[in-house]
Amino acid sequence: MCTGRLSQSRALRAAADSARAGTATVVLVQGPPGIGKTTLVRQFLAGLSDFTVLDSTATPPPVVSDVDCLSRLLHRVAVRVPDRSPAGGPSARAARNPAAVPSGPRALRELLDTSAAPWAVFVDDAQWADSPSLKALLEAAREGGPLCLVLAARHSHGWDEEVLHALDTVAPLTHIALAELPEAEAAALAATALGDLADDVLTPRLVQRSGGHPLYLRSLLDAHGTARPGGPERPVLPASVVRRQLTGVPSEGVAALEALAVLGGCATVPVLSAVLGAADCTSALDPLVHEEFITRTDAHVPTVAIRHGVFRDALYDTLPAARRRALHVAAVDAVGERQGLAHRVAAAETVDVRLAADLLQAATRELAEGGLLHAARTLLSAASLSHADDHRTDHLLYGAVRLLFWAGADAELTRHGHAVATRRPCPWRDEALGLAEFAAGRLTSARRLLDQAQESLRETHPGQRAVVLTELALVHAILGQGEAARHHADQALRPAPPAGEAGLYGPVGRRRETDPAVARPAPGGPADAGPLSGGVPDACARAPYVVEPPGLRQAARALAAYGAALRHGPGSGLDLLAGLPEDADRIGEEDLPALTVRGILRLANAQLSAATTDLTMVTARRRSAAARLLGTSASVHLAMCHLLGGDWNRAAREVGRALDDEQGRCFDAPALWSLRSVLDAFRGDERAAETSLRQAQHLAGPLDFGGPQYPTAMARAMGARARGDHRGVVDALQVLAERSAHSERVRIVSTSWLPFLAESLVSCGLADLARAAMEELKSTGDDASNPHLRVADAWLEGRTAEAAGAHEDALGRYTEAVGLLGPGRDIPLIRGLLEIARGRVSAALGRAASATAHFDSAEDLFTRLGARPFLEECRAERRACAPERGNTPDLGHLLTGREREVARLVGLGCTNREIADELTLSVKTIEYHLRSVFVKLGMRSRRELRRRVQEAGGGDGHR
């Protein structure tokens, strides 16, 4: 099925209409292989029920054919159309021998003249059609009649001058150039195919990978739909499709494409020539450029690249093993040392100890440069080239798994869990299994395995135990177990620094480690290289190969601070990070986990501005290996900062960037989708909010711990609050407040939802429960001074007083809460809700002017935020509080129809530009009408007009 291509389909239908009217038309459809030419035309032909349709496919020059294109078309007529044979049925002679059918221009003309019904003639792959046939078909179109001739061709480079001249002079000619689908059409195709699986992360990712090429996009969609977790990856494009696309490409061009695929899809022409063993392969590239397989830059050193990565991957997969190996061998000497090493690995067939040793040296260099992910993959290659039955080979796998964990590559790590499980039992195997369980979202199992590993290493390998303890501390931190997280992090930091040396983040400054990212034998083995032994690299000859990730002590210190915050509140954790510099220039790569934790704790401590600064610094270096240990936590909490701070557009962008990042922890995605749901709900898009929430719950489902339920519950509660459903808020959040698994986690993130819970509990007549929750938080220590918790407390007291009819006391408490939302910690949404409350009690006290001012302030806040549900809530509260106006003139009686429209849109909060766009008028015309409205109603300000319209009931509708 052809999706999109609406303008091209219209052009084909217009050509058919001309043919029906007796005017012959020619349509030339051009585009690269697989772009959808044939599908588009055949879909068009299928709708021509009143046409006699003939079609033929030309064959490329290397295929010898005794019958030209025109003869094949005429043969199809002889076989398909019964009244063309004297016996009233298909000619047996014609069916047996196409060459026996009369052919040539005269036979074609006679055929077209036999019927008044229109004809549609389609020649596919017309770039290979013989010139006499093309000229005869174009001449028939020139002579006129009810004929629609459609030629589908990749290009016109093979046509001779006479054909090109005939094509240029025939009229009317419709030229349809097909290219990749526009982004919107490609996204629509992907969304239709994915159905319920579609979202605004997966869909753009598939569209981007396919480049909008319909064949590649459809193949990616098919592969995604048939994928099975843990199953073998299926090729995106079958070999038959790849070879079909290469039909007609000269053999030297195919060879160049194969070499380019082996080189990763992009190479300079000299490098490609060297791999092909040619002095200069430029001539072989010209057909590939014409066919749009590759792009070529005309720089000083020309570079060529395969246009689509999907085709490159498919072509590589279809190469015979011997051919692929030969090209990799040829590439070794044509590229640099590091790339050459990768080609040596790809060309290896059996155990290669020397190559494994070279890989080990390369991994050590990559570790020293901070390239954890590259080093992990290099170690995996080294393990694959070593003897599988040697226990020291196992340690290459264990080291790679450890580095994948510290690089935050959970998706890649899970693919190696089965290989680890088949190895011999040892502490490092327990650690690797625990990390694989962590990556799969099974943190309970991960905690058990890591604890088992650290106990086994306690006496024999204290340095390696520190690594496992830090990993275990992270597991406990994610599980919300502050005391255990702090304990294991402190254990990892022992022994303490030498006497006289400050701690990492002590009050006197910060000490940097000197390049901890060094691969070395485990303690007890010789550090120098010995002879090759047992089929493993020499560094592992007599001791296991282990790695120490960079920034180990800094990570442990960060987790100790987070554990302290879980146990005693964010202030306690911030005290442990007091020596971490504020200046970005003094923050090293290894400090990024600590900077992330400080940002999270500052957010929890109502220091919104400082938290935003810290987390922005981390996300600016999101590609750093050190930043990956905590996954996308920095992005999650930075988006929360923007959400609370009122910059919802930046929050949405941050969530989108993080979701588009293919690296990350298994628990990151539920939190990000939950945040997106909250943003959608606050903007009034209930359908999008529900879709995002379902995605968050779907991703959280397989995880075996309660942490991801926290953000999904918060999203459910915020969606209920946007709808004004206070019981829904209580049902979603009270579960978290009561569940022991979240008791410590509450101290970190309660500031974002506790005010809403307090408000909703009072609205539901459950003020005692709200007060109990507040008292429990206050009892934990430094939380009692948290401004945002004090806001919740004041709000709670205000709602309680208001419910009791003590409006003066309620107003005082609401005013106190607004005052606590000062610079650097303001939450505009909560301030707006407090302004509604102040307006409500002011109206109850008979202070109409004050009530109006508070409602106006709330409306302005919600309008700037784009918080439509809360804006509507504010207007409803205003109307409920407004006194009866028996003397309010009818606006419709005073204003003209156009002035009423303008006034109504002002009541909805629209700007002059928005009103002009809505009414298709100029801004100056809108200003003219507004001046007239002001004069007629005796008003001086837009705010007064908006209030008047709303009081009259004209500001409730939608545009």
DRENKERO-500544 format. One record per residue (C-alpha): y, x, z; residue in three letters. Coordinates in steps of 0.05 Angstrom, whole numbers, plus 5000, padded with zeros to 4 digits. Example, Ala and Ser with C-alpha at 12.3 -4.5 7.8 and 13.67 -1.06 7.14 Angstrom:
residues 2
491052465156ALA 497952735143SER 
//
This chain:
residues 959
500050005000MET 506950254983CYS 511850175042THR 519350215031GLY 521650424962ARG 525649774957LEU 530850004907SER 525450324863GLN 521349684864SER 527549284844ARG 528749754785ALA 521549654761LEU 522248894767ARG 528748914728ALA 525149294672ALA 519648764671ALA 524948214666ASP 527948564605SER 521148604573ALA 519947854585ARG 526547724550ALA 524148104489GLY 527748764502THR 523149374505ALA 524449824565THR 521950514586VAL 521350724659VAL 520351454677LEU 517851544749VAL 518052264771GLN 516452624836GLY 512053164867PRO 504553074877PRO 502552554928GLY 509552264934ILE 507051564916GLY 508451494841LYS 501751184824THR 501750724885THR 508750474870LEU 507150314797VAL 500350004809ARG 503349554862GLN 508649344812PHE 503449224757LEU 499248794804ALA 504848294806GLY 505448214730LEU 500847614722SER 504047414656ASP 503448114624PHE 497648444588THR 497049094626VAL 494249734596LEU 493650384634ASP 491051084624SER 491151744661THR 492552384623ALA 488353004637THR 491053704648PRO 490754214591PRO 484754604616PRO 480553964609VAL 478153914537VAL 478553204510SER 476652944441ASP 480852324451VAL 488352324458ASP 492151894508CYS 494051354457LEU 486851284433SER 484451174504ARG 489650624513LEU 487450274449LEU 480150354468HIS 481649984533ARG 484549414492VAL 478249384449ALA 473849344511VAL 478248894554ARG 480948374505VAL 475447954473PRO 479347674415ASP 480548374389ARG 473348424362SER 470647994304PRO 464847734346ALA 469447474399GLY 467047984450GLY 468048724464PRO 465949164406SER 459449514423ALA 461550094379ARG 468150144415ALA 464850134482ALA 460150684462ARG 465151124425ASN 472651084440PRO 473951524379ALA 471450954334ALA 477350514354VAL 483150514305PRO 488650954333SER 495551224316GLY 502550914316PRO 500750384264ARG 494850134306ALA 499350104367LEU 504749714330ARG 499649224302GLU 496849124371LEU 503648964401LEU 505148474345ASP 498848064355THR 501547704416SER 508147404438ALA 506247544512ALA 509548154542PRO 505748814548TRP 505949324605ALA 503450014586VAL 502550534642PHE 501051274631VAL 499551644696ASP 500252394702ASP 504252364638ALA 506353094646GLN 499553254615TRP 499652734560ALA 499352984488ASP 505852994450SER 503552544391PRO 501551994439SER 508052034478LEU 512152014414LYS 508251414388ALA 509351034453LEU 516751194455LEU 517551004382GLU 514250334396ALA 519250214452ALA 524950404405ARG 522749884355GLU 523449344409GLY 519448744430GLY 516548504497PRO 514249194521LEU 515049534588CYS 512850264582LEU 512050634648VAL 510851384650LEU 509251714717ALA 509952464715ALA 510753034764ARG 515753364717HIS 517553424644SER 516854174637HIS 510754134590GLY 513753644540TRP 516153914473ASP 523153824445GLU 521353224403GLU 518652834463VAL 524753014505LEU 529452804448HIS 525752144440ALA 526252024515LEU 533652184516ASP 535251714458THR 530851124476VAL 534650544507ALA 534450244556PRO 531350794599LEU 530450734674THR 529451384711HIS 526451334781ILE 526251984820ALA 521651934880LEU 522752404939ALA 520752385012GLU 521851725047LEU 528551655083PRO 527851725158GLU 528750985172ALA 523350785120GLU 518551315145ALA 519551085217ALA 518350365196ALA 511850565162LEU 509650955223ALA 511450385271ALA 507649885229THR 501450315227ALA 501550515300LEU 502649805327GLY 502549805403ASP 501850565404LEU 508750645371ALA 514350915413ASP 520851285399ASP 517651955416VAL 511051945378LEU 513951605316THR 519652105304PRO 514852675318ARG 510052435263LEU 515752305215VAL 518553005227GLN 511853345218ARG 510552975153SER 517553095127GLY 517652365104GLY 512252505052HIS 508451845049PRO 501652155035LEU 502252645092TYR 505152125139LEU 499551645124ARG 494452195136SER 497552375203LEU 497551645223LEU 490251575204ASP 488452205242ALA 492251965303HIS 488851285301GLY 481851575297THR 482752145347ALA 478252135407ARG 479952505472PRO 475853135476GLY 472853035408GLY 473253515349PRO 479753515311GLU 479053205242ARG 482753495182PRO 489153125167VAL 488053165092LEU 481053145062PRO 479253735017ALA 478753254957SER 485953044966VAL 488353764970VAL 484653964907ARG 487053344871ARG 494253554885GLN 492754244858LEU 490053964792THR 493754274734GLY 496654854775VAL 494955524742PRO 489755934778SER 494756484796GLU 499155944827GLY 493455674868VAL 491856384892ALA 499156474913ALA 499055814951LEU 492656024987GLU 495556695007ALA 501956355030LEU 497855875073ALA 494356465105VAL 501056795119LEU 503256185158GLY 506755815102GLY 512656275094CYS 513356995069ALA 517757445028THR 515757534956VAL 514158284966PRO 509458125024VAL 506057564985LEU 505358034925SER 502058554970ALA 497058054997VAL 495357834926LEU 494758554903GLY 500058454850ALA 506258864834ALA 510458224830ASP 507857514837CYS 514457174816THR 511656884752SER 505956554791ALA 511056214836LEU 515155864781ASP 510155294770PRO 509655194846LEU 517155114850VAL 517154624792HIS 511454224824GLU 515354234890GLU 509754554929PHE 514355104953ILE 521655264963THR 524655924943ARG 531056254969THR 534656714921ASP 536757224973ALA 536657984966HIS 529357944987VAL 526857274960PRO 522956845009THR 518256274992VAL 515555735038ALA 510655155031ILE 514854525034ARG 510354135081HIS 506654395141GLY 501353855134VAL 499454105065PHE 499554825089ARG 494654665146ASP 490154255100ALA 489954785047LEU 488255315098TYR 482554885125ASP 479654785056THR 479255535040LEU 472055795037PRO 470756255096ALA 469856865053ALA 476356745015ARG 480256625079ARG 477457255111ARG 479157675049ALA 486357425050LEU 487157575124HIS 484458275113VAL 489358375056ALA 495058125101ALA 493758635157VAL 497259205121ASP 502658765089ALA 505758515154VAL 508158805220GLY 503859055276GLU 503758415317ARG 502557965258GLN 497358445233GLY 493658375298LEU 493357625289ALA 490557715219HIS 485358205245ARG 483057675295VAL 482657145241ALA 478557605197ALA 473657815252ALA 466557545244GLU 462957845304THR 464358195370VAL 469558735359ASP 470659145422VAL 476159585393ARG 480058985369LEU 479158655437ALA 482159285469ALA 488059255422ASP 489058525440LEU 488958695514LEU 494559205504GLN 498458695464ALA 497658185520ALA 500258685570THR 506458805527ARG 507558055520GLU 506957955594LEU 512058495607ALA 516758135560GLU 515757465595GLY 511557155539GLY 506456805582LEU 504056325529LEU 503256865476HIS 499657315525ALA 494956745544ALA 493056615472ARG 492157365460THR 487457405520LEU 483456815493LEU 482657185427SER 480457815465ALA 475257405502ALA 472557105438SER 471457805410LEU 467858075471SER 460557975491HIS 459757285521ALA 454457495571ASP 458758005606ASP 462157755670HIS 468258185656ARG 469357795592THR 469757175636ASP 475957465670HIS 479657495604LEU 478556735600LEU 480656645673TYR 486957055661GLY 488756645600ALA 487855995639VAL 492256245695ARG 497756425646LEU 497255755611LEU 498255425678PHE 504355845696TRP 507155715626ALA 506654965637GLY 501954875578ALA 497554335609ASP 495354025543ALA 492854695517GLU 489654875584LEU 485354255586THR 481854465522ARG 478855065558HIS 476154705619GLY 469154635591HIS 468755375573ALA 470755565644VAL 465455095673ALA 459855465637THR 461656145668ARG 458556475728ARG 460856235797PRO 466356665828CYS 473156555862PRO 476856645796TRP 472456125763ARG 474155645821ASP 481455785809GLU 480955675734ALA 477055025744LEU 482254795794GLY 487854935745LEU 484154565690ALA 483353975737GLU 490754005753PHE 492553995679ALA 488053385669ALA 491653015725GLY 486053065776ARG 489953375833LEU 485153185888THR 479653585855SER 484554145838ALA 486554205911ARG 479354275933ARG 477654815882LEU 483955215894LEU 482855195969ASP 475755435958GLN 478356005915ALA 483656245963GLN 478656246021GLU 473856675980SER 479457175964LEU 482157206035ARG 479057876054GLU 477458215988THR 483558085944HIS 489657895985PRO 494358015925GLY 490557525882GLN 490057045939ARG 497657005940ALA 497556755868VAL 492356215885VAL 496156015948LEU 502555915907THR 498655475858GLU 495755095917LEU 502655005947ALA 504954685881LEU 499154205883VAL 500953985954HIS 508253925935ALA 506553455878ILE 501953055923LEU 507952975971GLY 504653366027GLN 510353776054GLY 507054106113GLU 501254376072ALA 505854596016ALA 510254976064ARG 504155286099HIS 500955546035HIS 507555796006ALA 508956186070ASP 501956476068GLN 503256705996ALA 509657066018LEU 505857496069ARG 506158066082PRO 513658036095ALA 518258516058PRO 518759226087PRO 523059316149ALA 530459316134GLY 529658936068GLU 532458236061ALA 528157646042GLY 528557355972LEU 533856835987TYR 536157056056GLY 543356976077PRO 545057696058VAL 543157665986GLY 537357655938ARG 532158185922ARG 529158225853ARG 521958415841GLU 520758985793THR 516958715733ASP 511158335766PRO 508558105699ALA 503758675691VAL 496358605675ALA 492059055718ARG 484959125744PRO 483558775809ALA 484359195872PRO 478459645883GLY 477559855811GLY 480360455774PRO 487160345742ALA 486060865688ASP 482260695625ALA 474960875622GLY 470160895563PRO 468460245527LEU 462859915564SER 458959275558GLY 462958995500GLY 469358875538VAL 476059245535PRO 476359895573ASP 481359625624ALA 475759155647CYS 470259665643ALA 469059725718ARG 473559185748ALA 475658475730PRO 481858395688TYR 487057985725VAL 494257795713VAL 500057705761GLU 505057205734PRO 512357385737PRO 516757125793GLY 510856995840LEU 514757085905ARG 520756695880GLN 516256115861ALA 512956135930ALA 519756135963ARG 521955535921ALA 515655145940LEU 516555326014ALA 523555026010ALA 520954395976TYR 515454326029GLY 520654386084ALA 524853846050ALA 518853376045LEU 517553476119ARG 524453496149HIS 529353266095GLY 533153606038PRO 537853986084GLY 532154386113SER 529854596044GLY 536854776023LEU 537455236084ASP 531655646058LEU 535255735991LEU 541955916021ALA 542056605990GLY 540856365918LEU 547156535878PRO 551755985852GLU 553956405793ASP 549656295731ALA 550557015709ASP 546957245773ARG 541056775764ILE 535057145735GLY 529256835697GLU 524756885757GLU 529756485799ASP 529155855755LEU 523855505798PRO 528255605860ALA 534355365821LEU 530454745800THR 528554595871VAL 535654695895ARG 538154215843GLY 532953695864ILE 534653765937LEU 542153735924ARG 541053095887LEU 537152825946ALA 542753055992ASN 548052665953ALA 551053285922GLN 551052995852LEU 556053485820SER 552654105848ALA 545753845830ALA 547953705759THR 550654425753THR 544054725778ASP 539554305735LEU 543854395673THR 543055155681MET 535555075684VAL 534954605624THR 539455075583ALA 533755585592ARG 528055085586ARG 524255555539ARG 523756085592SER 516756195619ALA 519256175691ALA 522455485680ALA 515755215657ARG 512055265724LEU 515154605748LEU 514354275680GLY 520253845660THR 522353685732SER 529253965717ALA 530153485659SER 527552895700VAL 532353015757HIS 538153195711LEU 537252525676ALA 537252205745MET 543852565761CYS 546952285697HIS 544151595711LEU 546951575781LEU 553451915759GLY 554751385707GLY 553651805644ASP 548051385616TRP 548551655545ASN 547352365570ARG 541652115613ALA 538351795553ALA 539152435512ARG 536152855566GLU 530152385573VAL 529252395497GLY 529453155494ARG 524353225550ALA 519652715520LEU 520053075453ASP 517953725487ASP 510453805475GLU 509854275535GLN 510053985605GLY 505953745663ARG 501453135660CYS 505752765711PHE 512352885675ASP 511652355621ALA 510751765668PRO 517051965705ALA 520952035640LEU 518651375612TRP 520351045678SER 527351315674LEU 527951055603ARG 525750375628SER 531150385681VAL 536450565630LEU 534150015583ASP 534149505640ALA 541149695664PHE 543749615593ARG 540648925588GLY 535149085538ASP 529448755575GLU 524448825518ARG 525549575511ALA 525249645587ALA 518549295590GLU 515849715532THR 517950365566SER 515050135633LEU 508349965601ARG 508150665570GLN 509650975637ALA 504150575671GLN 499250745615HIS 500551485623LEU 500151455699ALA 493651065698GLY 488651645689PRO 491952075743LEU 488152095809ASP 494152135857PHE 499651665876GLY 505752075856GLY 506751775786PRO 506551075817GLN 513051235851TYR 517551265789PRO 513950685756THR 515050255819ALA 522350455819MET 522950265746ALA 519649595760ARG 524549485818ALA 530749675778MET 528549205722GLY 528048645773ALA 534848815801ARG 538048795732ALA 535248085726ARG 537947895795GLY 530747825821ASP 531348075893HIS 524247875910ARG 521748305852GLY 525648895880VAL 522548805949VAL 515548725921ASP 516149365880ALA 519449815932LEU 516649565997GLN 509749805976VAL 512450505970LEU 515950486036ALA 509550266071GLU 504450706035ARG 502851336075SER 501651736011ALA 509151685997HIS 511751766068SER 514352476058GLU 516452375986ARG 521151826009VAL 525652346041ARG 526952675973ILE 528252085928VAL 530051495972SER 537551565959THR 536651305889SER 533550645909TRP 534450515984LEU 541250165975PRO 537949675926PHE 532149555974LEU 536849426033ALA 540948935991GLU 534848565966SER 531548526035LEU 537748196064VAL 538147726004SER 531047526017CYS 532347416092GLY 528648056113LEU 534348446144ALA 529848696201ASP 525349056152LEU 531349386119ALA 533949616186ARG 527149896206ALA 526750296141ALA 533750576153MET 532150776225GLU 525851136204GLU 529651556154LEU 535151706204LYS 530051966254SER 527852526207THR 533752976224GLY 538953176173ASP 538052536132ASP 542552176182ALA 548652526152SER 546852396079ASN 552752016049PRO 548351606003HIS 543951386061LEU 550151216100ARG 552350796041VAL 545750416044ALA 546650326119ASP 553750066112ALA 551649606055TRP 545949346097LEU 550649206156GLU 555548866109GLY 550348416078ARG 547748236148THR 554748066173ALA 556247666110GLU 549847266118ALA 551947116190ALA 558846876167GLY 562547466196ALA 566547596133HIS 571748046165GLU 566348516192ASP 562648486126ALA 568948686088LEU 569949276134GLY 562949526124ARG 563249446048TYR 569849826047THR 566750376089GLU 561050426039ALA 565850485980VAL 569551046018GLY 563151436025LEU 562351465949LEU 567452025942GLY 568352555889PRO 562052935871GLY 557452395899ARG 560051745867ASP 554951255839ILE 559050775795PRO 553750245791LEU 553150185866ILE 560650215874ARG 561149635824GLY 556149225864LEU 560049375928LEU 566449145893GLU 563048485877ILE 561248415950ALA 568348575971ARG 570948065921GLY 566147535947ARG 567947616021VAL 575447676004SER 575047005968ALA 571446716029ALA 577146966072LEU 582146626026GLY 585047275999ARG 585147085926ALA 589247675902ALA 584648175936SER 578547825909ALA 581347855839THR 582748595845ALA 575748745869HIS 572448325814PHE 576948665762ASP 574949355788SER 567549165784ALA 568348905713GLU 571849535691ASP 566249965720LEU 560649555688PHE 564249535622THR 564950295620ARG 557650375639LEU 555349875587GLY 551649505644ALA 551448815613ARG 546848485665PRO 551448705722PHE 557648505683LEU 554747815675GLU 552947795749GLU 560147985766CYS 562947435723ARG 558246925753ALA 560347135823GLU 567647085803ARG 566646385776ARG 562946175839ALA 568646425882CYS 574346155840ALA 577845535868PRO 577944895829GLU 583644905779ARG 585744205765GLY 592144435731ASN 589144965685THR 591244795613PRO 585744765561ASP 586045405520LEU 583745035458GLY 589744575463HIS 594745145465LEU 591745635415LEU 589945635341THR 582645715320GLY 583546455304ARG 587246575369GLU 581646235407ARG 576546705373GLU 580747315392VAL 581547065463ALA 574146925470ARG 572347635449LEU 577447925497VAL 573847515551GLY 567447875532LEU 570848545544GLY 571648745471CYS 576749255447THR 581649105390ASN 577349525343ARG 571049145363GLU 574548475354ILE 577148695285ALA 570148895264ASP 567148255290GLU 572247815253LEU 572948265192THR 580348345203LEU 584948945211SER 586849205280VAL 594149035266LYS 592348315253THR 588648285319ILE 594748575355GLU 599048035322TYR 594447475346HIS 594247775417LEU 601747795422ARG 601947055402SER 596646885454VAL 600547255509PHE 606846875491VAL 603446185489LYS 599846285555LEU 605546645590GLY 601347265605MET 603048005607ARG 596348375608SER 589648385575ARG 586248355643ARG 589847705660GLU 587747405593LEU 580447615604ARG 580347295673ARG 583546655646ARG 578446605590VAL 572646715638GLN 575246195686GLU 575645705628ALA 568445865611GLY 569946235546GLY 567346915566GLY 560046745578ASP 557146775508GLY 554947345464HIS 558447595404ARG 
//
